[in-house]
Amino acid sequence: MIFTIQSIDSEKRKEEKLIRTSNTDSLIGCYNRRAYEKDMAALSLDTEFVYISMDVNGLKIVNDSLGHGAGDELLLGAAFCMKSSFSDHGKVYRTGGDEFICILFTDQESFGRIKETFDETVDQWSGKLVKALTVSCGAVSSREEQWSSLEEIVKVAD
């Protein structure tokens, strides 16, 4: 009986790890496009949230001039700033090379304070190969107006 319980527990841990791995960007530890698409399919316009579309500025230039190790450092730095500022309020997804999405379950007023924290974190970040980081952002609240679809929010934020 003890062996069966331990065996089931071990299998459950393996399954949870496999699910976590399949939904996580392997380089930076954020959620990946698969997780983003799954979460977007479950999201409702009735829910209060802020949708943020972000691009890390200068990734191609950093890759071309300093190498891909420096580009990875830039992405890791951006992800660190996003996760440390936004993870308590929602999820951070890497959906493409330098493209990130955050979905925060907060109101517009609270988002203003959260965004200030993010901006300060980005301003203070410095890596070993890359000295500074900038991120372009577009943010839209689900309560900003009467949206016809989630796709409309995505388009406006982008």
VOTIBA-152501 format. One record per residue: residue number from 1; residue in one letter; chain; y negated, x negated, z negated of N, C-alpha, C in turn. Coordinates in steps of 0.1 Angstrom, whole numbers. Layout:
N
[NUM; 'A'; 'A'; [Y; X; Z]; [Y; X; Z]; [Y; X; Z]]
...
//
This chain:
158
[1; 'M'; 'A'; [12; -8; 0]; [0; 0; 0]; [-13; -9; 0]]
[2; 'I'; 'A'; [-13; -19; -8]; [-24; -28; -8]; [-27; -35; 5]]
[3; 'F'; 'A'; [-16; -39; 12]; [-17; -46; 24]; [-23; -36; 35]]
[4; 'T'; 'A'; [-19; -24; 35]; [-25; -14; 44]; [-40; -12; 42]]
[5; 'I'; 'A'; [-44; -11; 30]; [-58; -9; 27]; [-66; -22; 32]]
[6; 'Q'; 'A'; [-61; -34; 29]; [-68; -46; 33]; [-68; -47; 48]]
[7; 'S'; 'A'; [-57; -44; 54]; [-56; -44; 69]; [-66; -35; 76]]
[8; 'I'; 'A'; [-67; -23; 71]; [-77; -13; 76]; [-91; -18; 74]]
[9; 'D'; 'A'; [-94; -23; 62]; [-107; -28; 59]; [-111; -40; 68]]
[10; 'S'; 'A'; [-101; -49; 71]; [-104; -60; 79]; [-106; -55; 94]]
[11; 'E'; 'A'; [-99; -46; 98]; [-101; -40; 112]; [-114; -33; 113]]
[12; 'K'; 'A'; [-118; -26; 102]; [-131; -19; 102]; [-143; -29; 103]]
[13; 'R'; 'A'; [-141; -41; 96]; [-152; -51; 97]; [-152; -57; 111]]
[14; 'K'; 'A'; [-141; -59; 117]; [-141; -65; 130]; [-147; -55; 140]]
[15; 'E'; 'A'; [-144; -43; 139]; [-150; -32; 148]; [-166; -32; 146]]
[16; 'E'; 'A'; [-170; -32; 133]; [-184; -32; 130]; [-191; -44; 136]]
[17; 'K'; 'A'; [-185; -56; 135]; [-190; -68; 141]; [-191; -67; 156]]
[18; 'L'; 'A'; [-181; -62; 162]; [-181; -60; 177]; [-192; -51; 181]]
[19; 'I'; 'A'; [-194; -40; 174]; [-205; -30; 178]; [-219; -37; 176]]
[20; 'R'; 'A'; [-220; -44; 165]; [-233; -51; 162]; [-236; -61; 173]]
[21; 'T'; 'A'; [-225; -69; 177]; [-227; -79; 187]; [-231; -73; 200]]
[22; 'S'; 'A'; [-224; -62; 204]; [-227; -55; 217]; [-241; -49; 218]]
[23; 'N'; 'A'; [-248; -47; 206]; [-261; -41; 206]; [-272; -51; 202]]
[24; 'T'; 'A'; [-269; -64; 202]; [-278; -74; 197]; [-280; -85; 208]]
[25; 'D'; 'A'; [-293; -89; 210]; [-296; -100; 219]; [-291; -112; 212]]
[26; 'S'; 'A'; [-283; -120; 219]; [-276; -131; 213]; [-286; -143; 210]]
[27; 'L'; 'A'; [-297; -144; 218]; [-306; -155; 216]; [-315; -153; 203]]
[28; 'I'; 'A'; [-320; -141; 202]; [-331; -139; 192]; [-327; -129; 181]]
[29; 'G'; 'A'; [-316; -122; 182]; [-312; -114; 171]; [-318; -100; 170]]
[30; 'C'; 'A'; [-326; -96; 180]; [-332; -83; 181]; [-321; -74; 187]]
[31; 'Y'; 'A'; [-324; -61; 187]; [-316; -52; 194]; [-318; -54; 209]]
[32; 'N'; 'A'; [-307; -51; 217]; [-308; -54; 232]; [-311; -41; 240]]
[33; 'R'; 'A'; [-311; -42; 253]; [-313; -30; 261]; [-303; -19; 259]]
[34; 'R'; 'A'; [-291; -23; 257]; [-280; -13; 255]; [-284; -4; 243]]
[35; 'A'; 'A'; [-288; -11; 232]; [-292; -3; 220]; [-304; 5; 222]]
[36; 'Y'; 'A'; [-314; -1; 230]; [-326; 6; 233]; [-323; 19; 240]]
[37; 'E'; 'A'; [-315; 18; 251]; [-312; 30; 259]; [-304; 41; 251]]
[38; 'K'; 'A'; [-295; 36; 242]; [-288; 46; 233]; [-298; 53; 224]]
[39; 'D'; 'A'; [-307; 45; 218]; [-316; 51; 208]; [-326; 60; 215]]
[40; 'M'; 'A'; [-331; 56; 227]; [-340; 65; 235]; [-334; 78; 238]]
[41; 'A'; 'A'; [-321; 78; 242]; [-314; 90; 245]; [-313; 99; 233]]
[42; 'A'; 'A'; [-313; 94; 221]; [-312; 102; 209]; [-326; 106; 203]]
[43; 'L'; 'A'; [-337; 100; 209]; [-350; 102; 204]; [-356; 116; 209]]
[44; 'S'; 'A'; [-363; 122; 200]; [-369; 135; 204]; [-384; 135; 203]]
[45; 'L'; 'A'; [-390; 142; 211]; [-405; 144; 211]; [-410; 151; 198]]
[46; 'D'; 'A'; [-401; 157; 191]; [-404; 164; 178]; [-405; 154; 167]]
[47; 'T'; 'A'; [-401; 142; 169]; [-401; 131; 159]; [-414; 124; 160]]
[48; 'E'; 'A'; [-420; 121; 148]; [-432; 113; 148]; [-429; 98; 149]]
[49; 'F'; 'A'; [-434; 91; 159]; [-431; 77; 161]; [-442; 71; 169]]
[50; 'V'; 'A'; [-443; 57; 169]; [-452; 50; 177]; [-443; 41; 186]]
[51; 'Y'; 'A'; [-445; 41; 199]; [-438; 34; 209]; [-447; 22; 213]]
[52; 'I'; 'A'; [-441; 10; 212]; [-449; -2; 215]; [-442; -10; 226]]
[53; 'S'; 'A'; [-449; -12; 237]; [-444; -21; 248]; [-451; -34; 247]]
[54; 'M'; 'A'; [-443; -45; 247]; [-449; -58; 245]; [-443; -68; 255]]
[55; 'D'; 'A'; [-452; -78; 259]; [-448; -89; 267]; [-453; -102; 261]]
[56; 'V'; 'A'; [-444; -112; 260]; [-448; -125; 255]; [-456; -132; 267]]
[57; 'N'; 'A'; [-468; -136; 264]; [-476; -142; 274]; [-472; -157; 276]]
[58; 'G'; 'A'; [-472; -160; 289]; [-470; -175; 293]; [-456; -180; 292]]
[59; 'L'; 'A'; [-446; -171; 292]; [-432; -176; 291]; [-428; -185; 303]]
[60; 'K'; 'A'; [-432; -180; 315]; [-428; -188; 327]; [-435; -202; 327]]
[61; 'I'; 'A'; [-448; -202; 323]; [-455; -214; 323]; [-449; -224; 313]]
[62; 'V'; 'A'; [-445; -219; 301]; [-439; -227; 291]; [-426; -232; 296]]
[63; 'N'; 'A'; [-417; -224; 302]; [-405; -228; 307]; [-406; -239; 318]]
[64; 'D'; 'A'; [-416; -237; 327]; [-418; -246; 338]; [-424; -260; 334]]
[65; 'S'; 'A'; [-433; -259; 324]; [-440; -271; 320]; [-433; -279; 308]]
[66; 'L'; 'A'; [-427; -271; 299]; [-422; -278; 287]; [-406; -277; 286]]
[67; 'G'; 'A'; [-401; -268; 295]; [-386; -267; 295]; [-381; -254; 288]]
[68; 'H'; 'A'; [-369; -250; 291]; [-363; -238; 286]; [-361; -238; 271]]
[69; 'G'; 'A'; [-360; -249; 265]; [-359; -250; 250]; [-372; -245; 244]]
[70; 'A'; 'A'; [-383; -249; 250]; [-396; -245; 245]; [-398; -230; 248]]
[71; 'G'; 'A'; [-393; -225; 259]; [-394; -211; 262]; [-386; -203; 252]]
[72; 'D'; 'A'; [-374; -208; 249]; [-366; -201; 238]; [-373; -201; 225]]
[73; 'E'; 'A'; [-380; -212; 222]; [-388; -213; 209]; [-399; -202; 209]]
[74; 'L'; 'A'; [-405; -200; 221]; [-416; -190; 222]; [-410; -176; 220]]
[75; 'L'; 'A'; [-399; -173; 226]; [-392; -160; 224]; [-388; -158; 210]]
[76; 'L'; 'A'; [-382; -169; 204]; [-378; -168; 190]; [-390; -165; 181]]
[77; 'G'; 'A'; [-401; -172; 184]; [-413; -170; 176]; [-419; -156; 177]]
[78; 'A'; 'A'; [-419; -151; 189]; [-423; -137; 191]; [-414; -127; 184]]
[79; 'A'; 'A'; [-401; -129; 185]; [-392; -120; 178]; [-394; -121; 163]]
[80; 'F'; 'A'; [-396; -133; 158]; [-398; -135; 143]; [-410; -126; 139]]
[81; 'C'; 'A'; [-421; -128; 147]; [-433; -120; 143]; [-431; -105; 144]]
[82; 'M'; 'A'; [-424; -101; 154]; [-422; -87; 156]; [-412; -81; 145]]
[83; 'K'; 'A'; [-401; -88; 142]; [-392; -84; 132]; [-398; -84; 118]]
[84; 'S'; 'A'; [-406; -94; 115]; [-411; -95; 101]; [-422; -84; 99]]
[85; 'S'; 'A'; [-429; -80; 110]; [-439; -70; 109]; [-434; -56; 111]]
[86; 'F'; 'A'; [-424; -54; 119]; [-421; -40; 123]; [-407; -35; 118]]
[87; 'S'; 'A'; [-398; -44; 114]; [-384; -40; 111]; [-383; -30; 99]]
[88; 'D'; 'A'; [-393; -30; 90]; [-392; -21; 79]; [-396; -7; 83]]
[89; 'H'; 'A'; [-401; -5; 95]; [-406; 7; 100]; [-399; 13; 112]]
[90; 'G'; 'A'; [-390; 5; 118]; [-383; 9; 130]; [-375; -2; 135]]
[91; 'K'; 'A'; [-373; -3; 149]; [-365; -13; 155]; [-373; -21; 166]]
[92; 'V'; 'A'; [-368; -33; 167]; [-374; -42; 178]; [-363; -45; 188]]
[93; 'Y'; 'A'; [-366; -43; 201]; [-356; -45; 211]; [-362; -55; 221]]
[94; 'R'; 'A'; [-353; -63; 226]; [-356; -72; 238]; [-350; -66; 250]]
[95; 'T'; 'A'; [-358; -61; 259]; [-353; -53; 270]; [-353; -61; 283]]
[96; 'G'; 'A'; [-359; -73; 283]; [-359; -82; 295]; [-363; -96; 291]]
[97; 'G'; 'A'; [-366; -104; 300]; [-369; -118; 297]; [-379; -120; 286]]
[98; 'D'; 'A'; [-392; -115; 289]; [-402; -116; 279]; [-407; -103; 275]]
[99; 'E'; 'A'; [-399; -93; 277]; [-403; -79; 274]; [-396; -74; 262]]
[100; 'F'; 'A'; [-404; -68; 253]; [-399; -62; 240]; [-404; -48; 239]]
[101; 'I'; 'A'; [-397; -40; 232]; [-401; -26; 228]; [-399; -25; 213]]
[102; 'C'; 'A'; [-408; -18; 207]; [-406; -14; 193]; [-408; 1; 192]]
[103; 'I'; 'A'; [-399; 7; 184]; [-401; 21; 181]; [-402; 22; 166]]
[104; 'L'; 'A'; [-414; 26; 161]; [-417; 26; 147]; [-418; 41; 143]]
[105; 'F'; 'A'; [-412; 44; 132]; [-413; 58; 127]; [-423; 58; 116]]
[106; 'T'; 'A'; [-436; 60; 121]; [-447; 60; 112]; [-458; 68; 119]]
[107; 'D'; 'A'; [-469; 70; 112]; [-480; 77; 118]; [-491; 67; 123]]
[108; 'Q'; 'A'; [-501; 72; 130]; [-510; 63; 136]; [-518; 55; 126]]
[109; 'E'; 'A'; [-522; 61; 115]; [-530; 54; 105]; [-522; 43; 99]]
[110; 'S'; 'A'; [-510; 45; 95]; [-501; 34; 90]; [-499; 24; 101]]
[111; 'F'; 'A'; [-497; 28; 113]; [-495; 18; 124]; [-507; 9; 125]]
[112; 'G'; 'A'; [-519; 13; 123]; [-530; 4; 124]; [-529; -7; 114]]
[113; 'R'; 'A'; [-524; -5; 102]; [-522; -15; 92]; [-511; -24; 96]]
[114; 'I'; 'A'; [-500; -18; 101]; [-488; -26; 105]; [-492; -35; 116]]
[115; 'K'; 'A'; [-500; -30; 126]; [-504; -38; 137]; [-513; -50; 133]]
[116; 'E'; 'A'; [-521; -48; 123]; [-530; -59; 118]; [-521; -70; 112]]
[117; 'T'; 'A'; [-510; -66; 105]; [-501; -76; 99]; [-494; -83; 110]]
[118; 'F'; 'A'; [-490; -77; 121]; [-484; -83; 132]; [-494; -93; 139]]
[119; 'D'; 'A'; [-506; -89; 141]; [-516; -98; 147]; [-519; -110; 139]]
[120; 'E'; 'A'; [-519; -109; 126]; [-521; -120; 117]; [-509; -129; 118]]
[121; 'T'; 'A'; [-497; -124; 118]; [-485; -132; 119]; [-484; -140; 132]]
[122; 'V'; 'A'; [-488; -133; 143]; [-488; -140; 156]; [-499; -151; 156]]
[123; 'D'; 'A'; [-511; -149; 150]; [-521; -159; 149]; [-517; -171; 141]]
[124; 'Q'; 'A'; [-509; -169; 131]; [-505; -180; 122]; [-493; -188; 127]]
[125; 'W'; 'A'; [-485; -182; 137]; [-473; -188; 142]; [-476; -201; 150]]
[126; 'S'; 'A'; [-467; -211; 147]; [-468; -223; 155]; [-454; -229; 155]]
[127; 'G'; 'A'; [-449; -233; 167]; [-436; -239; 168]; [-437; -254; 169]]
[128; 'K'; 'A'; [-425; -261; 170]; [-425; -275; 172]; [-428; -279; 186]]
[129; 'L'; 'A'; [-424; -271; 196]; [-427; -275; 210]; [-439; -267; 216]]
[130; 'V'; 'A'; [-440; -255; 211]; [-451; -246; 215]; [-460; -244; 203]]
[131; 'K'; 'A'; [-473; -246; 205]; [-482; -246; 193]; [-488; -232; 190]]
[132; 'A'; 'A'; [-488; -223; 200]; [-494; -210; 198]; [-487; -199; 206]]
[133; 'L'; 'A'; [-489; -187; 202]; [-482; -176; 208]; [-492; -164; 210]]
[134; 'T'; 'A'; [-491; -157; 221]; [-499; -145; 223]; [-490; -134; 229]]
[135; 'V'; 'A'; [-492; -122; 225]; [-484; -111; 230]; [-493; -100; 234]]
[136; 'S'; 'A'; [-490; -94; 246]; [-498; -83; 251]; [-490; -70; 247]]
[137; 'C'; 'A'; [-498; -60; 242]; [-492; -48; 236]; [-498; -36; 242]]
[138; 'G'; 'A'; [-490; -25; 243]; [-495; -12; 246]; [-488; -3; 236]]
[139; 'A'; 'A'; [-495; 5; 229]; [-489; 14; 219]; [-493; 29; 221]]
[140; 'V'; 'A'; [-484; 38; 219]; [-486; 52; 221]; [-479; 59; 210]]
[141; 'S'; 'A'; [-486; 69; 204]; [-481; 77; 193]; [-475; 90; 199]]
[142; 'S'; 'A'; [-464; 94; 194]; [-458; 107; 199]; [-467; 119; 195]]
[143; 'R'; 'A'; [-477; 117; 186]; [-486; 127; 181]; [-500; 127; 188]]
[144; 'E'; 'A'; [-501; 116; 196]; [-514; 114; 203]; [-519; 126; 211]]
[145; 'E'; 'A'; [-509; 132; 218]; [-512; 144; 226]; [-499; 151; 229]]
[146; 'Q'; 'A'; [-499; 161; 236]; [-487; 169; 240]; [-480; 163; 251]]
[147; 'W'; 'A'; [-470; 155; 249]; [-463; 147; 259]; [-453; 156; 266]]
[148; 'S'; 'A'; [-451; 155; 279]; [-441; 163; 286]; [-427; 157; 285]]
[149; 'S'; 'A'; [-426; 143; 283]; [-413; 136; 282]; [-415; 123; 275]]
[150; 'L'; 'A'; [-403; 117; 271]; [-403; 104; 266]; [-407; 94; 277]]
[151; 'E'; 'A'; [-403; 96; 289]; [-406; 88; 300]; [-422; 86; 302]]
[152; 'E'; 'A'; [-429; 97; 299]; [-443; 97; 300]; [-449; 87; 290]]
[153; 'I'; 'A'; [-444; 88; 278]; [-448; 79; 267]; [-446; 64; 271]]
[154; 'V'; 'A'; [-434; 62; 276]; [-430; 48; 280]; [-440; 43; 291]]
[155; 'K'; 'A'; [-443; 51; 301]; [-452; 48; 312]; [-466; 44; 307]]
[156; 'V'; 'A'; [-471; 53; 298]; [-484; 51; 293]; [-485; 38; 284]]
[157; 'A'; 'A'; [-475; 36; 276]; [-475; 24; 267]; [-474; 11; 276]]
[158; 'D'; 'A'; [-466; 12; 287]; [-465; 0; 295]; [-477; -3; 303]]
//
